[in-house]
Amino acid sequence: MHNVTNGFVIYDIVAADQVNDTIKTIHVDIYGADLTAQFQILLYVMCSLNLLAILFLINLIVFHIELKYRGLTTYEFLKMQENRSMKSKIVIEITAEMRAEME
């Protein structure tokens, strides 16, 4: 929702810049300088950060929908991942054979 609001403000700044100098006059009266360009940059940065946050949230929601579909809890999924990250039996057997040969 913030991105939509920021988009309207950015559009308003650009449209006002082309039509009249009302925003510039307000900025000069309040801040002592025309800050419309800096304000636009700030809004673009905020829109980018909001978009990244939305993408992260969508990813998290999709992940939890997938867990619900599989019938798992987050804790069960993490335990499964922990068990998968252990060394395979082949690696353990090879290292045991190498130790036996060294002795």
N, C-alpha and C positions, 0 to 999 in steps of 0.2 A: 504494500500500500504506500510505503514511503517513496518508492521509485516512481509511482504514478504522480504523487504530489510534487516530487522534485522535477519530474518531466514537465508538468504544467508551469512550475515556477521558471524553469529554464526557457520554455517557450515564451512565457510572458516577458522575460528579460530581453530575449532576442527580438520579439515583436515590438516591444516598447522602444528598443534601441533603434529600430527602423522607422517607427512612426513618430515618436516624440522623445523628448529628453526628460520626462517626468522622474524616472528612476534615478537618472544621473543627478538631477537637482536635489532629490531627497538625500542621496548619498553624500553630496557635497555639503548639504545643510547639517546632516547628522555627524558624519565622519570626517568632514573636512577634505575629502578627496573622492574621486569616482572609483568605487570598488566593484563595479559590475563584473568585470573580467575575473577578478579573484573570487567573487561570489559564485560565478558560473563554474570555475574550476573546482571549487569546494563541493558544489552540487554534483558534478560529474564523479568526483572521488567517492562521495557518499553513495551515489547510485551504483558504482562498481562494487563497493564493499557490501551493500545490501544485496546485490545480485549474487555475490559469492556466498553470503549467508543463506540466501534462499536455496541455492544449489546444494549446499551442505545439508540443509534441512530436508530437502526432497530426497537426497541420497539416504539419509537416516530413516525417513519414513518408508521408502521402498525396501530398505534392509529389514525393517521390522515387519512389514507386510510379508516378505519372503519367509521370515522366521515363523510367523503365524501360519503361513501356508504349510510349512514343514512340520508344524506342531512342536516347535522348540522354544525354549526360553532363551534369553540372552546369555544367561549363565551356562546353560547346557551347550550352546554354540561355542562359547569361549573355552569350555572344557574340551570339546571335540577338537578345536584348533590347537590347544595345548598338547593333546595326545598326538596329533599329526606332526607336530614340530619336533617330537623326539626322534633320535637317530633310528634308522631302520635296522632290522635284525641283521641284514647283510653286512652293514658297516660294523656292527658289534662283533659279528663272527670273524670278519677279516682282521680286525684289530686284535682279537683274542688269539688268532692263529699267528699273527706277527709277533705277539708277545711270547708265545710258546716257542717260536723259532729263535728268538733272541736269547732265551734262557738256556 
